[in-house]
């Protein structure tokens, strides 16, 4: 019991970590089940919800995408928008959103003083680096790109790379989540949220990422 108390005291410095997880994906949730630092957020089942999903008609996706793919992508978008709305409505500060393929490096996270992190933007605690322009860019090198990164907070340089993936974005304050909601949810047509967030990287609204990643994909689960 003493051990438990000790960890709870330590955990008070941690952000609230929301994991987007479908009810039927019990297997993916099992890795978090015994760890109360993770908070489960029930994902929208895009296939079941189908066209009832308010994001289904708003989603901009490849014209030749299969119907199921569109429903799934709209479901993921709905899930992310719903957790962001919860953060705003409940005024939750220091909130980290991950998907259920990701795990947290708590040793690294516990060393970070969240109050000393920048407060004026979303911070990526995890994500995947991609070329700044197109996936087809053959001259871009991941190895070369990360050479310039320093430990801790880095600025996103959209001339050199962009960050995709929904497996680790952090809101220092609930107002930052509201800002994202105001900019993205007001659009008639939307892409997947990580693509919308790339636009905000380019406009200078999303400024930072943490290196090395605090939230990273557990590859076995990412393939499922």
Secondary structure, DSSP 4 states (H G I P E B T S, - for coil): -HHHHHHHHHHTTSPEEEEEE-TT-HHHHTTTTT-TTEEEEEPP-HHHHGGGSTTTTTB---TT--HHHHHHHHHHHHHHHHHHHHHHHTT--SEEEEETTEEE-HHHHHT--GGGS-SSS-EESS-EEE-SS-TT-SS--HHHHHTT--SEEEE--TTT-EEE-SS-EEESSHHHHHHHHHHHTT-SSB--HHHHHHHHHHTTSS-EEEES-SEEE-HHHHT-
